[in-house]
């Protein structure tokens, strides 16, 4: 019996670890699966837990208003070790690139507990973009014993950094598992603003929240959306506002007066999946949406200068447009040229087949990652 403790604290982590936690729970003869939440996010995290029917065994509830990345990391490093000593997991699972990911992996290593890193090997090549995510991913790699690479590109990056080949498992991305499990063909929106959308009008979905975009880049993104709304009055624009006060201030100031732009509160995961599926075009700086949009056959313009997910760009399903002058012409091309839109919408999805969680569970069950003295004593 392998005791696995999944540690996460943000909505994206919960979405991408939920399929893994459920895959482990479906094999009780092999695994004892536990969950520890850090609470880096709160309300959005609780929504996802409810969607997937997950229950935390421990909740550190570390979120505080205006917290800095350093404060999150320091709180995790103080609060998590007692939980690790109490639960004595054989393996700690972390996901992605948040401060919870790095701090939990570091805490586990200090307790001599092996770490499995879901979505390992993503690299932008720029330590400041995305920030601090690129740093977190690089810091977790030497701490991890199992590296679950979602793509061949990620696997190659790990090999180039000297990670032993037998520690890397090519799995696909668990975001696709979660997405395919959640979509409903007969879904009706719960949010009144979304329910009121005219199905005959094209929908442009916009999300922006990255820390490195705060200030002038975020304002430039909002200005580009305002210009698109002016130039294409036959389209509707929906922007779920991130809870961060700095994001909301810029978005409301620049886009609040624009009639075609619906500024809405963050929506639950299931609702957001359906919103993505309904979109004709997505503009985003989100990493997860870069993976999800190709699975939905929706073109995506990436509002970043660099991306750690180059597979979508290489496949033709995504396009890097930055945060400035490239946004408007790129969006107009896809709104006005049906063939250009069709090419992007029909591009191959490079991020997986919806079976990543099963591959991760199989790799953990193999047990060849264990310390020489074997698993935890019962």
FENURVEN-V476351 format. One record per residue. RES is the residue in three letters. PHI is phi in degrees with one decimal (none if undefined). D_LAST is the distance of its C-alpha to the last C-alpha in whole Angstrom. Layout:
BEGIN
<<RES/PHI/D_LAST> <RES/PHI/D_LAST>>
END
This chain:
BEGIN
<<UNK/none/9> <UNK/-105.3/10> <UNK/-91.0/10> <UNK/-113.7/14> <UNK/-109.0/16> <UNK/-92.9/19> <UNK/-113.3/22> <UNK/-154.3/25> <UNK/-153.3/28> <UNK/-122.8/32> <UNK/-59.7/33> <UNK/-59.7/33> <UNK/-62.2/30> <UNK/-62.6/29> <UNK/-59.8/31> <UNK/-83.2/30> <UNK/-91.4/26> <UNK/-55.2/26> <UNK/-61.2/27> <UNK/-70.1/23> <UNK/-58.4/21> <UNK/-69.8/23> <UNK/-64.6/22> <UNK/-67.0/19> <UNK/-65.0/19> <UNK/-78.2/21> <UNK/-126.8/18> <UNK/-64.5/15> <UNK/-73.4/14> <UNK/-104.9/14> <UNK/-129.0/13> <UNK/-112.8/12> <UNK/-100.4/15> <UNK/-124.6/16> <UNK/-126.6/19> <UNK/-123.8/21> <UNK/-94.1/24> <UNK/-90.2/27> <UNK/74.6/30> <UNK/-58.6/32> <UNK/-106.3/34> <UNK/-126.5/34> <UNK/-61.8/36> <UNK/-65.0/36> <UNK/-66.3/32> <UNK/-62.0/32> <UNK/-59.0/34> <UNK/-66.8/32> <UNK/-56.7/29> <UNK/-67.4/31> <UNK/-58.7/33> <UNK/-95.7/30> <UNK/65.8/28> <UNK/-98.5/25> <UNK/-130.3/24> <UNK/-78.1/22> <UNK/-83.2/19> <UNK/-141.5/21> <UNK/-130.1/24> <UNK/-78.1/26> <UNK/47.8/29> <UNK/-91.4/31> <UNK/-65.2/34> <UNK/-141.8/37> <UNK/-59.5/41> <UNK/66.9/42> <UNK/-65.1/39> <UNK/-93.0/39> <UNK/-55.4/37> <UNK/-63.9/36> <UNK/-66.4/36> <UNK/-60.5/33> <UNK/-60.4/31> <UNK/-65.9/31> <UNK/-66.7/30> <UNK/-63.2/27> <UNK/-67.1/26> <UNK/-85.0/27> <UNK/-85.4/25> <UNK/-78.2/22> <UNK/-53.2/20> <UNK/-60.6/19> <UNK/-67.5/17> <UNK/-62.7/16> <UNK/-69.6/14> <UNK/-73.8/13> <UNK/-84.4/12> <UNK/48.8/10> <UNK/-71.3/11> <UNK/-81.2/11> <UNK/-147.7/15> <UNK/-105.6/17> <UNK/-99.3/20> <UNK/-128.1/24> <UNK/-132.4/27> <UNK/76.4/30> <UNK/-146.6/32> <UNK/-86.6/32> <UNK/-65.5/32> <UNK/-59.1/28> <UNK/-58.1/27> <UNK/-65.0/28> <UNK/-65.8/27> <UNK/-67.1/24> <UNK/-63.8/23> <UNK/-66.0/25> <UNK/-61.4/23> <UNK/-63.1/19> <UNK/-63.5/21> <UNK/-64.7/22> <UNK/-94.7/18> <UNK/61.7/17> <UNK/-108.8/16> <UNK/-59.1/17> <UNK/-119.3/20> <UNK/-109.2/21> <UNK/-110.2/25> <UNK/-82.5/26> <UNK/70.7/30> <UNK/-85.1/30> <UNK/92.1/33> <UNK/-73.2/36> <UNK/-142.7/39> <UNK/-96.7/42> <UNK/85.1/43> <UNK/-126.2/45> <UNK/-64.0/42> <UNK/-99.8/44> <UNK/-141.9/44> <UNK/-77.4/42> <UNK/-119.9/41> <UNK/-94.1/39> <UNK/-60.7/37> <UNK/-60.5/38> <UNK/-64.0/37> <UNK/-59.9/33> <UNK/-60.8/33> <UNK/-66.1/34> <UNK/-72.7/32> <UNK/-72.3/29> <UNK/-54.9/29> <UNK/-70.6/29> <UNK/-86.2/25> <UNK/-86.3/24> <UNK/-104.5/22> <UNK/-121.4/23> <UNK/-118.7/26> <UNK/-98.0/27> <UNK/-83.1/31> <UNK/-77.5/33> <UNK/-140.3/36> <UNK/-62.9/37> <UNK/-64.1/39> <UNK/-65.0/36> <UNK/-61.3/34> <UNK/-62.8/38> <UNK/-64.3/37> <UNK/-65.5/34> <UNK/-61.7/35> <UNK/-65.1/38> <UNK/-91.0/36> <UNK/91.5/34> <UNK/-70.5/31> <UNK/-57.2/30> <UNK/-59.1/31> <UNK/-75.1/27> <UNK/-95.4/26> <UNK/-104.9/28> <UNK/-125.7/28> <UNK/-82.4/31> <UNK/-123.1/30> <UNK/86.8/33> <UNK/-100.4/33> <UNK/-68.7/31> <UNK/-60.2/33> <UNK/-70.9/35> <UNK/-56.0/32> <UNK/-65.0/33> <UNK/-63.4/36> <UNK/-65.1/37> <UNK/-72.0/35> <UNK/-94.4/37> <UNK/-61.2/40> <UNK/-132.9/42> <UNK/-64.9/46> <UNK/-103.4/47> <UNK/-69.0/46> <UNK/-120.7/48> <UNK/-63.5/48> <UNK/-90.6/47> <UNK/-67.1/49> <UNK/-56.3/52> <UNK/-65.2/53> <UNK/-77.1/52> <UNK/-62.0/53> <UNK/-85.4/56> <UNK/-62.0/56> <UNK/-82.1/59> <UNK/-64.2/57> <UNK/-83.3/61> <UNK/-101.3/60> <UNK/-71.9/58> <UNK/-109.9/55> <UNK/-109.7/54> <UNK/-95.4/51> <UNK/-124.7/50> <UNK/-134.1/47> <UNK/-151.8/47> <UNK/-159.8/45> <UNK/-65.5/44> <UNK/-61.7/44> <UNK/-71.1/46> <UNK/-95.4/49> <UNK/-57.4/50> <UNK/92.3/53> <UNK/-59.8/56> <UNK/-60.9/54> <UNK/-64.8/53> <UNK/-65.0/56> <UNK/-67.6/57> <UNK/-61.4/55> <UNK/-62.9/56> <UNK/-64.3/60> <UNK/-65.5/59> <UNK/-64.3/58> <UNK/-60.4/61> <UNK/-67.3/63> <UNK/-62.1/62> <UNK/-63.6/62> <UNK/-69.1/66> <UNK/-78.1/66> <UNK/-127.1/65> <UNK/-67.4/65> <UNK/-84.7/64> <UNK/-113.7/61> <UNK/-104.9/58> <UNK/-118.7/56> <UNK/-121.8/53> <UNK/-131.6/51> <UNK/-71.6/47> <UNK/-81.4/48> <UNK/-64.4/44> <UNK/-63.9/44> <UNK/-58.3/44> <UNK/-59.1/48> <UNK/-67.1/49> <UNK/-65.6/49> <UNK/-63.4/50> <UNK/-63.0/53> <UNK/-66.8/54> <UNK/-62.0/54> <UNK/-67.4/56> <UNK/-62.8/59> <UNK/-89.0/59> <UNK/-106.6/58> <UNK/-55.3/59> <UNK/-78.4/62> <UNK/-87.6/62> <UNK/-62.3/63> <UNK/-76.6/61> <UNK/-98.4/58> <UNK/-96.0/55> <UNK/-90.6/53> <UNK/-124.6/50> <UNK/-70.8/47> <UNK/-54.8/44> <UNK/-105.4/43> <UNK/-61.2/39> <UNK/-56.9/38> <UNK/-60.5/39> <UNK/-63.7/42> <UNK/-69.5/42> <UNK/-58.9/41> <UNK/-67.0/44> <UNK/-65.1/47> <UNK/-61.3/46> <UNK/-64.4/47> <UNK/-78.0/50> <UNK/-71.2/51> <UNK/-89.4/54> <UNK/-153.1/53> <UNK/-122.3/50> <UNK/-112.5/50> <UNK/-155.1/47> <UNK/-109.3/46> <UNK/-77.6/42> <UNK/-71.8/40> <UNK/-61.8/38> <UNK/-67.9/41> <UNK/-59.5/43> <UNK/-84.7/40> <UNK/-75.3/40> <UNK/-58.3/44> <UNK/-62.2/45> <UNK/-69.7/42> <UNK/-101.8/45> <UNK/61.1/48> <UNK/-116.6/49> <UNK/-60.3/51> <UNK/-132.0/49> <UNK/-100.3/51> <UNK/-94.3/49> <UNK/-87.0/50> <UNK/-146.5/49> <UNK/-84.4/50> <UNK/-138.1/47> <UNK/-138.9/44> <UNK/-88.1/41> <UNK/-123.5/41> <UNK/-74.6/44> <UNK/-61.6/43> <UNK/-65.2/45> <UNK/-65.6/48> <UNK/-62.7/48> <UNK/-78.6/48> <UNK/88.6/51> <UNK/-88.8/49> <UNK/-137.8/49> <UNK/-141.5/51> <UNK/-78.4/51> <UNK/-124.2/54> <UNK/72.3/53> <UNK/-119.8/54> <UNK/-131.3/58> <UNK/-70.9/61> <UNK/-78.7/59> <UNK/-63.5/57> <UNK/-63.0/60> <UNK/-63.2/62> <UNK/-66.3/59> <UNK/-68.0/58> <UNK/-63.0/62> <UNK/-59.0/62> <UNK/-75.8/59> <UNK/-79.2/60> <UNK/-103.5/64> <UNK/-108.5/63> <UNK/-64.3/62> <UNK/-68.9/61> <UNK/-62.4/59> <UNK/-64.0/57> <UNK/-62.0/56> <UNK/-61.3/56> <UNK/-69.9/53> <UNK/-66.4/52> <UNK/-97.5/51> <UNK/-65.0/50> <UNK/-65.0/46> <UNK/-81.3/43> <UNK/-89.7/41> <UNK/-104.5/38> <UNK/134.1/36> <UNK/-116.3/36> <UNK/87.2/34> <UNK/-121.3/31> <UNK/-63.0/29> <UNK/-61.9/26> <UNK/-65.0/25> <UNK/-67.3/26> <UNK/-64.9/24> <UNK/-60.7/21> <UNK/-62.1/22> <UNK/-65.2/22> <UNK/-67.9/18> <UNK/-63.5/17> <UNK/-59.6/19> <UNK/76.0/16> <UNK/-77.9/19> <UNK/-89.8/18> <UNK/-67.7/15> <UNK/-63.6/15> <UNK/-55.2/17> <UNK/-86.5/14> <UNK/90.5/11> <UNK/-77.9/9> <UNK/-54.9/6> <UNK/-66.1/4> <UNK/-67.1/0>>
END
